[in-house]
Amino acid sequence: KSISGFISGSTAFKENEPVTTSAIVGNAADNTLVKTKSGSQYFLGEEDTSTTSGGLFGLFGSAPSSAPKPSPATPAAPAPKGPSAAEIAAERRQQAAQAAAAAAEERKQAQAAAAAERAKAAEERKQAQIEAKRIADEKRKIAAEEAAAKRELQARQRREAQEERQRQVEAQRAEREAREEERKKNAAARAKEDFSRYQMMVESDKKKLAEDKAKLFGKPKTPEAKEAPAPSQPRPTFSLFGIGGGSPGEKEEVVQAAPAPAAKPAPVAKAKVPIAPRGVATIEKWTLNSDNTISGFISGSADFKDGAPVTTSPLTGKPSSNTLVQTKSRSKYFLGEESSGSEGGGLFGGLFGGQQAAVSKPAPVEKISNDAQAARKEAQAAAAAAKKAKQEEARQAAEARKQAEIEAAAAKKAKQEEARLAAEAKKQAQIEAAEAKKAAQEEARQAAEAKKQAQIEAAAAKKAAQE
């Protein structure tokens, strides 16, 4: 149920403009105020009672001024006087102003609500960014702590490995030094034992040689018991290493035996005893043989040991004590004290000349030779043992050098491994630093973007407030 008619006093329509309202609340009557369901209010003037007008749009058929007027009826009672058109227009203007103010307030409130919503969203984004930053910082901190703990663990493991290698090297060095010390002690003990055995062999050889000489030549007599040598028949020259006389130009023959000479009798004190010239050997206890050779014990010779029994080649003259003689082979000797033997055969006179009962058997000579051979064998065994000990020492030294080379190679390898681990740790630190730098750059980018968004939202809120 709506109203159609010609409107006046409206800001939204022109004067006398045909309009149709929305559905009204209540009944419509002349000179009354009606209200539509949309909240609009209108004042109704006189109702159009023309039947040919067709309602509101009957205006297009005939003008209202030409419409036939009803015949005057009997005068009725006067209608109550309503508000004037000016009052109605003023009221309408006031209502329009109130509606505009309400709309403006509504728009303002809507803008304020939108600005508050945007501010809330911006604050939420800001809080989210702060929370994201806090979480990222926490993650970076945790990652940095884990990386530091990992580096510390690797460094500790490297230190422990290095200390273990150092302990092993020290233990190997100590073991090597202990082995070297033990080897030196053993070598010294073997050398001492070999020397003691050699000394014992030398003493035994000296003792045996003295015994053999005593059995072969007999004990020497004192000068008081010295007797004039009995004349002996010509006999061949005898040497411990050969039997027979020497010939002119023949070199001396010697008996090779231990250096210990037979015990000498106490010398008789003399006013002046001549000595041998420098470089000339001396023959003591000498005896002149029938072939004009000399047999005795030599000393001061570069070719024979002191106390060794020798027989010279024939002499060029007659010998005498404390004189220098020369053989036909041009060798020179200084003759010391003549032998004091009573058999008249000199040193070897009792072997072939004079009385047959005094002739010595060659068995002692063979015994001396056997003893000398045994002594040589023992000396050779001692030399072989010393050589073997020296070879063992050289082998141990070579083994020690090889062990030292192995340890040096192991130390070099450990050093290379340590350098590799250090390079790897350095590379890892560089990677972590690059990652931290990248994270810081990303954080700065996000902060700049958040700042830019906040500025945009602030500008939009400002513009909305100005509108």
C-alpha atoms as one frame of an Amber mdcrd trajectory, in Angstrom:
protein
   0.000   0.000   0.000   1.816   3.127  -1.298   0.985   6.794  -2.101   1.272
   8.466  -5.535   1.115  12.193  -6.109   2.993  15.416  -6.809   5.789  16.174
  -4.316   7.002  19.548  -3.169   9.465  20.778  -0.499  11.911  17.907  -1.089
  15.695  18.327  -1.553  15.839  15.134  -3.536  13.061  15.932  -6.029  11.908
  18.923  -8.004   8.734  20.842  -7.134   5.466  19.125  -8.286   7.453  16.113
  -9.545   5.278  12.962  -9.650   6.478  10.338  -7.149   5.325   7.051  -5.648
   6.325   6.232  -2.076   7.138   2.860  -0.601   4.531   1.012   1.438   3.098
   3.134   4.225   2.339   2.232   7.790  -1.284   2.836   8.769  -4.070   4.612
   6.844  -3.724   7.684   4.627  -5.948  10.761   5.010  -5.898  14.362   3.860
  -3.807  16.770   5.869  -2.119  13.969   7.900   1.470  12.806   8.377   2.222
   9.293   7.169   5.296   7.121   7.561   6.615   4.490   5.165   8.121   1.192
   6.147  11.528   2.511   5.095  11.253   5.221   7.760  10.471   8.175   5.424
   7.726  10.613   6.455   5.366  12.609   4.197   2.551  15.113   4.764  -0.500
  14.384   2.611  -2.379  17.326   1.157  -5.748  17.067  -0.598  -6.542  13.720
  -2.127  -7.248  13.630  -5.895 -10.867  12.467  -6.206 -11.072  12.727 -10.020
 -12.299   9.493 -11.544 -10.858  10.204 -14.979  -7.452  11.001 -13.761  -6.367
   7.358 -13.441  -4.522   8.025 -10.192  -1.134   9.584 -10.190  -0.523   9.032
 -13.814  -3.839  10.514 -14.757  -1.903  13.739 -14.919  -0.856  12.792 -18.395
  -4.472  12.637 -19.528  -5.869  16.074 -18.545  -4.436  18.868 -16.486  -5.611
  19.166 -12.956  -6.815  22.719 -13.580  -9.297  21.543 -16.287 -10.727  18.808
 -14.158 -14.441  19.471 -13.526 -15.073  20.734 -10.094 -17.847  19.254  -8.107
 -20.837  21.317  -7.649 -20.786  23.236  -4.439 -22.418  21.305  -1.767 -23.914
  22.361   1.361 -21.310  24.172   3.440 -19.681  21.715   5.831 -17.963  22.314
   9.013 -14.462  23.792   8.580 -11.527  21.206   8.720  -8.880  21.614  11.364
  -5.990  23.720  10.212  -2.664  21.701   9.735   0.950  22.802   9.417   1.790
  25.125   6.660   3.848  24.218   3.612   6.826  26.211   4.926   6.754  24.315
   8.131   6.515  21.105   6.227   9.417  22.119   3.999  11.493  23.166   7.000
  10.743  19.940   8.725  11.671  18.052   5.608  14.915  19.958   5.289  15.679
  19.248   8.913  14.952  15.600   8.352  17.173  15.590   5.280  19.987  17.278
   7.239  19.560  14.785  10.020  19.649  11.948   7.506  22.778  13.409   5.871
  24.409  13.857   9.256  23.469  10.316  10.151  24.885   9.072   6.851  28.071
  11.096   7.363  28.371   9.763  10.890  27.743   6.306   9.585  30.443   6.766
   6.917  32.814   8.213   9.524  32.201   5.317  11.814  32.679   2.912   8.936
  35.957   4.610   7.997  37.074   4.602  11.633  36.182   0.934  11.853  38.072
   0.246   8.639  41.078   2.242   9.888  40.934   0.392  13.209  40.731  -2.874
  11.333  43.705  -1.918   9.199  45.641  -0.749  12.271  44.765  -4.002  13.997
  45.889  -5.984  10.969  49.101  -3.932  10.795  49.705  -4.512  14.492  49.051
  -8.192  14.028  51.484  -8.283  11.098  54.019  -6.352  13.160  53.605  -8.734
  16.074  53.858 -11.668  13.678  57.053 -10.216  12.222  58.424  -9.615  15.715
  57.520 -13.177  16.669  59.028 -14.491  13.438  62.152 -12.458  14.100  62.307
 -13.756  17.657  61.890 -17.333  16.441  64.517 -16.784  13.720  66.882 -15.228
  16.272  66.250 -18.127  18.614  66.883 -20.601  15.817  70.064 -18.799  14.786
  71.188 -18.693  18.397  70.492 -22.402  18.817  72.229 -23.138  15.494  75.224
 -20.997  16.529  75.399 -22.737  19.905  75.165 -26.141  18.232  77.861 -25.139
  15.714  80.074 -23.832  18.548  79.481 -27.027  20.533  80.287 -29.078  17.426
  83.485 -27.098  16.814  84.440 -27.432  20.479  83.785 -31.179  20.312  85.868
 -31.504  17.157  88.647 -29.392  18.690  88.559 -31.501  21.866  88.622 -34.689
  19.810  91.566 -33.341  17.810  93.377 -32.405  21.021  92.677 -35.795  22.557
  93.834 -37.549  19.371  96.975 -35.412  19.286  97.648 -36.073  22.967  97.105
 -39.799  22.388  99.511 -39.740  19.450 101.995 -37.788  21.560 101.641 -40.350
  24.358 102.199 -43.163  21.879 105.251 -41.402  20.447 106.616 -40.811  23.956
 105.924 -44.435  24.907 107.626 -45.686  21.748 110.552 -43.340  22.353 110.839
 -44.505  25.957 110.614 -48.136  24.851 113.223 -47.521  22.163 115.520 -45.797
  24.653 114.993 -48.653  27.109 115.850 -51.186  24.393 118.887 -49.138  23.402
 119.988 -48.913  27.036 119.436 -52.640  27.480 121.336 -53.310  24.273 124.223
 -51.137  25.447 124.245 -52.888  28.809 124.184 -56.280  27.146 126.895 -55.229
  24.709 129.024 -53.883  27.570 128.428 -57.064  29.548 129.333 -59.209  26.534
 132.411 -57.111  25.840 133.438 -57.374  29.490 132.804 -61.103  29.470 134.708
 -61.514  26.209 137.589 -59.454  27.590 137.610 -61.469  30.804 137.579 -64.689
  28.820 140.373 -63.347  26.629 142.398 -62.356  29.706 141.833 -65.780  31.191
 142.933 -67.375  27.916 146.025 -65.158  27.806 146.897 -65.969  31.413 146.299
 -69.648  30.742 148.489 -69.483  27.644 151.237 -67.701  29.581 151.043 -70.241
  32.363 151.108 -73.177  29.949 153.976 -71.629  28.007 155.935 -71.089  31.215
 155.286 -74.682  32.239 156.272 -75.944  28.801 159.460 -73.850  28.843 160.276
 -75.127  32.313 159.785 -78.702  31.122 161.707 -78.040  27.912 164.625 -75.959
  29.177 164.604 -76.622  32.887 164.871 -74.085  35.647 167.618 -71.455  35.166
 170.594 -71.655  37.479 171.954 -68.860  39.609 175.207 -67.153  38.590 177.041
 -68.819  41.521 176.156 -72.251  40.183 177.234 -71.380  36.680 179.651 -73.885
  35.264 181.903 -73.635  32.290 180.235 -75.080  29.258 181.645 -78.411  28.167
 182.931 -78.554  24.648 180.323 -79.963  22.350 180.554 -81.679  19.056 179.419
 -79.881  15.936 175.651 -80.308  15.600 172.962 -79.066  13.275 170.992 -75.917
  14.010 167.620 -76.649  15.705 164.544 -74.449  15.471 161.199 -75.047  17.096
 159.543 -74.866  13.674 162.231 -76.738  11.750 165.211 -79.018  12.267 168.508
 -78.497  10.504 171.254 -75.977  10.184 171.044 -72.648   8.519 172.884 -71.683
   5.388 174.427 -68.348   4.386 171.802 -65.877   3.296 169.137 -67.826   5.127
 166.719 -65.872   7.326 166.091 -66.637  10.954 163.663 -69.358  12.025 161.461
 -68.690  15.042 159.166 -70.588  17.339 155.729 -68.899  17.348 154.416 -69.108
  20.912 152.789 -66.989  23.578 154.753 -63.883  24.534 155.419 -64.888  28.147
 159.205 -65.620  28.484 160.712 -68.049  30.959 161.666 -66.768  34.340 165.021
 -65.000  34.261 167.638 -65.347  36.985 168.477 -62.341  39.002 171.124 -60.333
  37.072 174.491 -59.775  38.595 175.182 -56.172  39.391 177.702 -54.616  37.050
 179.387 -51.338  36.949 178.124 -50.453  33.483 175.812 -52.495  31.257 175.827
 -51.667  27.527 172.444 -51.345  25.884 171.266 -52.142  22.358 171.343 -49.355
  19.770 167.979 -47.867  18.754 166.090 -50.133  16.351 168.260 -53.237  16.987
 166.701 -56.357  18.571 168.300 -57.977  21.611 168.850 -61.724  22.061 169.111
 -62.903  25.687 170.117 -66.314  27.001 171.942 -66.876  23.743 174.013 -69.909
  22.791 176.483 -70.270  19.943 175.722 -73.279  17.825 178.306 -75.359  15.955
 177.297 -73.822  12.611 178.080 -70.335  13.979 174.361 -69.499  14.476 172.877
 -68.004  17.622 169.816 -69.393  19.497 168.101 -67.454  22.278 165.095 -65.333
  23.293 164.527 -62.171  21.266 163.073 -58.849  22.423 162.660 -55.383  20.900
 161.852 -56.794  17.438 159.105 -55.549  15.177 158.694 -59.016  13.644 158.603
 -61.190  16.791 156.993 -61.037  20.170 159.201 -60.298  23.174 160.516 -63.533
  24.689 159.989 -65.574  21.526 162.741 -68.236  20.940 164.703 -67.639  17.700
 167.695 -69.062  15.857 169.661 -66.693  13.651 171.446 -67.394  10.430 175.250
 -67.858  10.589 177.210 -64.902  11.940 180.016 -63.062  10.126 182.230 -62.933
  13.241 182.564 -64.366  16.722 179.852 -63.423  19.237 180.294 -62.189  22.800
 177.945 -60.784  25.411 176.965 -57.107  25.264 178.186 -56.738  21.688 176.576
 -56.065  18.320 176.753 -58.921  15.807 175.741 -59.255  12.165 174.575 -62.293
  10.263 175.416 -63.196   6.710 171.913 -62.098   5.775 172.917 -58.595   7.033
 170.628 -58.778  10.106 171.992 -57.137  13.247 171.414 -58.237  16.842 172.627
 -57.083  20.206 173.716 -60.071  22.296 172.775 -59.841  25.923 173.696 -62.316
  28.635 174.833 -65.692  27.426 172.911 -68.793  28.466 174.102 -70.387  31.753
 173.182 -73.996  30.793 175.678 -76.708  32.125 175.218 -79.128  29.276 177.521
 -77.114  27.061 175.034 -77.096  24.241 173.597 -73.633  25.026 169.857 -73.038
  24.692 169.298 -76.023  22.391 172.534 -77.822  23.059 170.953 -80.568  25.057
 168.700 -81.575  22.196 171.265 -83.105  19.783 174.784 -82.714  21.078 176.908
 -83.950  24.007 175.435 -86.542  26.254 172.593 -88.587  24.797 170.749 -88.775
  28.088 170.252 -85.031  28.011 168.626 -85.006  24.589 165.039 -83.708  24.886
 162.203 -85.332  23.059 160.147 -83.318  20.578 156.948 -84.000  22.529 157.077
 -80.707  24.477 157.439 -78.818  21.192 154.334 -80.553  19.851 152.530 -79.766
  23.077 153.498 -76.117  22.774 152.294 -76.125  19.190 148.998 -77.758  20.203
 148.506 -75.267  23.024 149.260 -72.403  20.681 146.817 -73.819  18.162 144.152
 -74.152  20.874 144.864 -70.595  21.976 144.501 -69.418  18.404 141.225 -71.300
  18.081 139.953 -69.726  21.293 141.094 -66.318  20.096 139.332 -66.924  16.781
 136.172 -67.993  18.645 136.374 -64.850  20.780 136.864 -62.748  17.641 133.893
 -64.478  15.993 131.796 -63.838  19.111 132.862 -60.192  19.116 132.041 -59.954
  15.396 128.664 -61.554  15.997 127.985 -59.139  18.873 128.977 -56.254  16.625
 126.662 -57.534  13.891 123.850 -57.882  16.432 124.503 -54.341  17.616 124.434
 -53.112  14.009 121.188 -55.034  13.427 119.613 -53.492  16.525 120.832 -50.040
  15.451 119.303 -50.583  11.993 116.070 -51.734  13.616 116.101 -48.663  15.853
 116.630 -46.440  12.798 113.780 -48.212  11.008 111.523 -47.761  14.048 112.505
 -44.086  14.209 111.641 -43.706  10.518 108.265 -45.411  11.125 107.578 -43.096
  14.066 108.627 -40.052  12.024 106.287 -41.143   9.208 103.461 -41.667  11.721
 104.124 -38.233  13.255 104.131 -36.673   9.769 100.862 -38.427   8.920  99.327
 -37.270  12.223 100.442 -33.711  11.489  98.911 -33.889   8.014  95.660 -35.248
   9.486  95.636 -32.440  12.028  96.170 -29.873   9.256  93.341 -31.469   7.260
  90.991 -31.324  10.254  91.968 -27.690  10.878  91.282 -26.825   7.223  87.936
 -28.621   7.409  87.028 -26.745  10.605  88.015 -23.466   8.964  85.871 -24.295
   5.934  82.938 -25.187   8.191  83.353 -21.900  10.078  83.330 -19.996   6.768
  80.148 -21.813   5.705  78.479 -20.994   9.012  79.579 -17.349   8.767  78.148
 -17.159   5.229  74.872 -18.672   6.432  74.709 -16.229   9.353  75.360 -13.322
   6.981  72.644 -14.552   4.633  70.184 -14.898   7.531  71.037 -11.355   8.703
  70.450 -10.017   5.177  67.096 -11.836   4.984  66.137 -10.418   8.364  67.052
  -6.908   7.237  65.009  -7.387   4.035  61.980  -8.545   6.026  62.344  -5.600
   8.420  62.516  -3.146   5.477  59.452  -4.739   3.892  57.521  -4.540   7.194
  58.512  -0.891   7.569  57.361  -0.127   4.031  54.019  -1.871   4.617  53.529
   0.045   7.855  54.183   3.317   6.029  51.646   2.361   3.344  49.023   1.503
   5.939  49.717   4.697   7.893  49.269   6.750   4.697  46.000   4.959   3.918
  44.678   5.532   7.448  45.620   9.193   7.241  43.826   9.602   3.900  40.742
   7.845   5.216  40.668  10.148   8.246  40.932  13.198   5.987  37.954  12.030
   3.903
